[in-house]
Amino acid sequence: MMKQLERWFENGLFASRWLLAPFYVGLIASIGLLLFVFVKTFFESLGKAAAMHVEEAILTVLTLLDLALAANLILVVILAGYEAFVSKIDTEGHEDRPAWMGTTTFSGLKLKLYASIVAISGIQLLKTFMGLGAHPLSGSEMMWMTVIHLAFVVTALLSAVTDYICARAGKSAH
């Protein structure tokens, strides 16, 4: 009786992973939201292209790049997270299947996230330093943006080093 109860409980725990599926559906919708903003920004800029200064063109391109990086980040989280925590995605042999799918570990996913966050933060910082933002920032605000960006960089580096050390320790234990 206890063994049967334990088995039922463990099956329920295992099935609870499907509670994550709506999160991934929401993330897919958020890519749609970013796509809408991307297309809107792109077409608005086309209408102003002839009168645009170089700085405005750079700002627009950096904004579009920022949106594309954010969408890539969300897609990586969706695909890797779903495969790691919910269910395998059966696309074996599909010519467009990314090589990392099915092989990305939680550690690898974390590093991809950090790299994307650092890239997005770097683009925002570049826009600020170029003075291309909607409103100029004070020296103090720019300093804090730089500190926050550097915190992202240091966090990413420390995470990568920690993962490397753990992987090396795991290999030497075998």
Summary of the structure (lengths in Angstrom):
residues: 174
radius of gyration: 21.5
end to end distance: 39.3
largest distance: 78.1
contacts: 431
relative contact order: 0.09
helix: 81%
strand: 0%
